[in-house]
Amino acid sequence: MAARGGGGGAERPYELVVFGASGFTGQFVVEEVARAAAGGELRGPLRWAVAGRSRDKLQAVLERAAERLGKAALGAEVGVLLCDVGDAGSLAAMARQTRLVLNCVGPYRFFGEPVVKACVENGASCIDISGEPQFLEGMYLKYNEKAAEKGVYVIGSCGFDSIPADMGVLYTRDKLKGTLTAVESFLTVKSGPEGSCIHDGTWKSAVYGLSDQDNLKKLRKQIGYTPVPVVGAKLKRRGLVFYSQEFKEYSIPFMGSDVSVVKRSQRYLHTQLQETPVQYAAYANVGGFGSVMKLMFAGILFLLLVKFSLGRKLLIKYPEFFSAGRFTKKGPTQKQMDETSFTMTFFGEGYSEGQDPQKGNPNVKICTQVKGPEPGYIATPIAMVQAAVALLEDAACLPAQGGVYSPGAAFSKTKLIDRLNKRGVEFSVITKPEV
Ligand SMILES: NC(=O)c1ccc[n+]([C@@H]2O[C@H](COP(=O)([O-])OP(=O)(O)OC[C@H]3O[C@@H](n4cnc5c(N)ncnc54)[C@H](OP(=O)(O)O)[C@@H]3O)[C@@H](O)[C@H]2O)c1
C-alpha cells in the first residue's frame, strides 16, 4: 500500500483514531469512518481505532455503527483504545499509535489542548470539529511552531463550522473568471414536520465561548496577526437584523466561527501564497417577524445570563428552556436529522479579468451554493471524515510545512471539495459570472 501522509514517524499501528467516539457526534463520526473505509475512498484498507473513557461504550458504538451499515460486526477490524483527557500518559499513548487523531471531545476550551499537545509532541496530526475561535486561535499561538517542527498538521473547525463557509469562499473564488474580492453567505436550515434541534454538547461550547469574548481580543493582540489588506470595494456590514430581498425573510449575522476561520484562511493564503484576500461576512436566515422577535428575546436573555456564573449554570442546566427547544440534552432524533438539510448561498463580487481590483467598482458577480444534509450530525461527520481522507490521501497537496491551520489554508490545494461532493455536501455555481 502507498504510504499516506498526515503524521511523522515510522509505521504506526493505526492511520486514524476517533477520540470521543462515544459522544453524540463521535458515534456518527465512527459510522462515517467505517463508511469511508468500506467505500474505496482510500487507497488500500484503513487501519483505524476508536478511543474514549469507557470500553463498554466504545464497543456499543462499534456495534451500532455495524448495524447501521448492515455489517455483521466492526469490532474485529477496529482497535479500541482507553484514553482520558485527564491522563496525559493515555493521550500520549494514543497519539504514538496513530498518524491522525479525529478529536470529538468538547467543549474544546476545556478538553482540547491536552489532545493537541499530545498529538504534536508524539508526531500525530489532529483534526477537530471545534467552533470555538478562542480555542482554535489559542492552539495556533501555542503549537504552530512546534507542529511545524514535528511536521504534523493540527486542523480545527473541520465540521459544519467551518468547512462549508471556508471551502465555499474558495470554491466561489475559483469559479469566478477574474478576481473575487468580497463574499456574503446566507445560511438556511430547513427541517421537517418534527422540527430539529442540536445536542447540548454544542450549547455548552457556545455558553462558555460567548462568556469569554474579552479574552479572545487579548489573545488576538498576543498573536499579533498581520493585517489582511482590503482589496476591491470595501464590503459593507449589514445590521443586526435585516430583511433579505434575495430570500424574502429576515436575516441576522451568523454567530458561529465561520467569519474568524475564513479570515485566518484568507490571511494565510495571502501572506504565504500571495493570493488576493477575499472579504467575507456570514448571515443566517431566520424566517418571519415572529421568529425574529422570539430570537431577539432568547438572544438578549442568553447574553445577559452568560456573563454571570449563576447565569451560566442555569443555561447549562436547562438548555431546552433557554434556547426555546433548539438545544436539547438528548439531541435530535434520527427522523429529525433525516428531514433536515442546509443551504449556504454565497454572493460574490469582484473584478473581471484584466480589470485592476484596486481601481473602480466591482464589475462581476457570482452566486454559488453549498448544500448538504443535517448540519450537526450528518454534514459534520462527513466534513470531518473527508478532511481526514484529504489529509491522508492528498498529503502532497497540503502546505509544505506542518503547523496549526484552518481548513481553507490546509486543504485549498487538495481534492477536499470533490470528496465532499461525492458524499452529499455539494458545491455548485448558481449564476454564472456576468460582466
Ligand atoms: N463544528 C460543528 O458543526 C459541530 C457539530 C457537532 C458537534 N460539535 C462539537 O463537538 C463537541 C462534542 O459535542 P457532542 O454533542 O458530541 O458532545 P457529547 O455528546 O457531550 O460528547 C462529548 C464526548 O467527550 C468525551 N469526554 C468528555 N470528557 C472526557 C475526558 N475527560 N476524557 C475523554 N473523553 C471525554 C465523552 O466521553 P464519555 O462518553 O466517556 O462521557 C464524549 O465521548 C462539542 O464541542 C461540539 O460543539 C461541533
The ligand as a Gaussian input file, in Angstrom:
#p B3LYP/6-31G(d) Opt

LIG

0 1
 N      -18.471000      22.032000      14.111000
 C      -19.706000      21.628000      14.246000
 O      -20.531000      21.991000      13.461000
 C      -20.034000      20.692000      15.369000
 C      -21.104000      19.805000      15.241000
 C      -21.360000      18.928000      16.285000
 C      -20.578000      18.964000      17.452000
 N      -19.562000      19.855000      17.551000
 C      -18.711000      19.931000      18.746000
 O      -18.289000      18.654000      19.114000
 C      -18.100000      18.597000      20.531000
 C      -18.822000      17.376000      21.086000
 O      -20.220000      17.588000      21.030000
 P      -21.235000      16.430000      21.422000
 O      -22.577000      16.987000      21.307000
 O      -20.887000      15.187000      20.692000
 O      -20.850000      16.243000      22.978000
 P      -21.009000      14.980000      23.923000
 O      -22.079000      14.068000      23.440000
 O      -21.129000      15.527000      25.298000
 O      -19.630000      14.190000      23.762000
 C      -18.517000      14.501000      24.461000
 C      -17.505000      13.374000      24.333000
 O      -16.361000      13.765000      25.076000
 C      -15.974000      12.681000      25.897000
 N      -15.286000      13.166000      27.086000
 C      -15.721000      14.075000      27.993000
 N      -14.784000      14.249000      28.936000
 C      -13.752000      13.425000      28.603000
 C      -12.496000      13.126000      29.182000
 N      -12.082000      13.704000      30.322000
 N      -11.681000      12.224000      28.580000
 C      -12.066000      11.619000      27.432000
 N      -13.247000      11.848000      26.839000
 C      -14.074000      12.742000      27.429000
 C      -17.263000      11.978000      26.253000
 O      -16.932000      10.664000      26.657000
 P      -17.912000       9.729000      27.533000
 O      -18.836000       9.085000      26.546000
 O      -16.974000       8.767000      28.185000
 O      -18.641000      10.615000      28.502000
 C      -17.964000      12.041000      24.900000
 O      -17.464000      10.999000      24.080000
 C      -18.634000      19.926000      21.087000
 O      -17.533000      20.775000      21.329000
 C      -19.470000      20.477000      19.956000
 O      -19.529000      21.875000      19.937000
 C      -19.276000      20.708000      16.521000

